[in-house]
Amino acid sequence: MLSKAESIHQVAIFGSSHTEENSALYNEAFAVCKKLAEIGYVVVDGGGPGVMMAASLGAKAGGGKVIGVTFQADPKMHFEGRDLRNKFDVEIKTKNYLERTLTLLKEGQVYVIFDGGTGTISEFGMAWGLAKLYFGHHKPLILYGKFWENIMQAFKDNMILRPEELEVYKIVESVDGVLQAVSDFEQELKHGQHRHVKATTDDFSI
């Protein structure tokens, strides 16, 4: 059984807020976060419904702690906002959607990105961009689901990408895949391939 990584403490979860309870995606997010919590990781999510709710409940079922990053949305926005059923240990309140996204990226040391819509796409894009900017001491992306293979292949086929941009993520399809990806990253830290320092900094370098 894999043990908790020594230098990684907080894992940020991204995914659809419109996921129905007990759907395959919901149950997968729950199972991933339950196992992460059992090993000792703190789960970070956006405090809303769907995948975020599954992440918090899974972490709690695993005896772990949850950080919720929230903001009070304008009623005119098409945004789910804070779900009061989503319980966490620490709430970080932000002023707007952009600050919320940046805070989620700041708090997480590793990102697990599930299926989702435009919100998840924007979070994925920002995480990927930051990983490229800070390549070598970046925060890695774990892309959950086989569908990511088609998405990333489309990027490779149609966009101008540098080699390092294809080295900052892993695609997995199971709970064990997530745990192995985190473990692999920890091994990179131990061998000096990364300079991974702490969970939060002002400029997102770690």
KARAKA-V613106 format. One record per residue. RES is the residue in one small letter. D_LAST is the distance of its C-alpha to the last C-alpha in whole Angstrom. Layout:
# KARAKA-V613106
((RES	D_LAST) (RES	D_LAST))
This chain:
# KARAKA-V613106
((m	27) (l	24) (s	22) (k	19) (a	16) (e	15) (s	11) (i	11) (h	13) (q	13) (v	14) (a	15) (i	18) (f	20) (g	23) (s	27) (s	28) (h	32) (t	32) (e	35) (e	35) (n	36) (s	35) (a	33) (l	30) (y	30) (n	31) (e	28) (a	26) (f	27) (a	28) (v	24) (c	23) (k	26) (k	25) (l	21) (a	22) (e	25) (i	22) (g	20) (y	17) (v	17) (v	18) (v	17) (d	19) (g	21) (g	24) (g	27) (p	29) (g	29) (v	26) (m	24) (m	27) (a	27) (a	24) (s	25) (l	28) (g	27) (a	24) (k	27) (a	29) (g	27) (g	27) (g	23) (k	22) (v	21) (i	19) (g	21) (v	20) (t	23) (f	25) (q	29) (a	30) (d	33) (p	36) (k	36) (m	33) (h	33) (f	30) (e	30) (g	28) (r	28) (d	30) (l	32) (r	32) (n	29) (k	28) (f	25) (d	24) (v	22) (e	22) (i	20) (k	22) (t	22) (k	24) (n	24) (y	23) (l	20) (e	19) (r	19) (t	17) (l	14) (t	14) (l	14) (l	11) (k	9) (e	11) (g	10) (q	8) (v	11) (y	13) (v	17) (i	19) (f	23) (d	26) (g	27) (g	28) (t	27) (g	24) (t	22) (i	23) (s	21) (e	18) (f	18) (g	18) (m	16) (a	13) (w	15) (g	15) (l	11) (a	10) (k	13) (l	12) (y	8) (f	10) (g	10) (h	6) (h	7) (k	7) (p	11) (l	14) (i	17) (l	20) (y	23) (g	26) (k	29) (f	29) (w	26) (e	27) (n	30) (i	27) (m	25) (q	28) (a	29) (f	26) (k	27) (d	30) (n	30) (m	27) (i	26) (l	23) (r	21) (p	21) (e	17) (e	17) (l	19) (e	17) (v	14) (y	16) (k	19) (i	22) (v	24) (e	27) (s	27) (v	25) (d	25) (g	24) (v	21) (l	21) (q	21) (a	18) (v	16) (s	17) (d	17) (f	13) (e	14) (q	16) (e	14) (l	11) (k	15) (h	16) (g	13) (q	13) (h	9) (r	7) (h	5) (v	5) (k	6) (a	7) (t	8) (t	7) (d	10) (d	9) (f	6) (s	4) (i	0))
